[in-house]
Amino acid sequence: MPTIEAMLDRGVDPISINSRARAINAFLHWLYDEHVMAAWIKIPKLKEPEKDVRTFTPDQIRSLVSYKPRFFGEARAMALALLMADCGPRVHEAMMLTAEDIDFDNMLVHIRLGKGKKGRTVPISPEMRALLYRYLKKYSPPGPVFGTLKGTRASQQNILRVFKAICGRLGISGPRLSWHTLRHSMATQYIESEGDVFRLQQILGHSNIATTRKYVHLATKNLADVHHAHSLFAAAAR
């Protein structure tokens, strides 16, 4: 088998090399478990290039906001999508929400992480509060907010199919139509709007600030304008 250096010289990308390394590492781990090897030898992972993930634009989100759902399934899909665009929970976190987790008075949502795990509280916008209030008042799901009308858990994939159909109807294309893209879009927009990376870490629930800092590198579109507005020299020279 060629060395990693040889594969890099041949132009094999790090992602492909890491994929092969994972398979070899799994085999080496099996050999160690079977006592064929005295120590577990592990091939280190190469640093992979940052993926340029296309995000939803403000105009696309405005199109979603203006869409009028025709039935419960569409209303549920839109409420979930816009919640993720508003405060960026992970989809499995959003699917666990109940009406009791929403503090309408203080515009907060409590994210539960499962038994024995500490949750977090994130802010929502006045517009999101109004949307959730109308949705819950009209449909009153007896269980999870984004569950079924019978009170059982719904499939996020089924809801995603409805969301994709709505995007097709609105002519929204470009970004990958997924729940994670909506969370990613929220985080990128937060940084582009000069939001603080440490507060974003709390909102997204990242345990490592390095995970959140990637959005600082991705959100470079308006850095020149921000720099010009806050430059000490520019302010003195005006």
Secondary structure as GFF3:
##gff-version 3
##sequence-region A 1 238
A	DSSP	alpha_helix	4	9	.	.	.	ID=ss1
A	DSSP	alpha_helix	14	33	.	.	.	ID=ss2
A	DSSP	alpha_helix	58	66	.	.	.	ID=ss3
A	DSSP	alpha_helix	72	87	.	.	.	ID=ss4
A	DSSP	alpha_helix	91	94	.	.	.	ID=ss5
A	DSSP	three_ten_helix	99	101	.	.	.	ID=ss6
A	DSSP	beta_strand	102	103	.	.	.	ID=ss7
A	DSSP	beta_strand	108	111	.	.	.	ID=ss8
A	DSSP	beta_strand	120	123	.	.	.	ID=ss9
A	DSSP	alpha_helix	126	139	.	.	.	ID=ss10
A	DSSP	alpha_helix	156	170	.	.	.	ID=ss11
A	DSSP	alpha_helix	179	192	.	.	.	ID=ss12
A	DSSP	alpha_helix	197	204	.	.	.	ID=ss13
A	DSSP	alpha_helix	209	218	.	.	.	ID=ss14
A	DSSP	alpha_helix	223	230	.	.	.	ID=ss15
A	DSSP	alpha_helix	232	237	.	.	.	ID=ss16
###
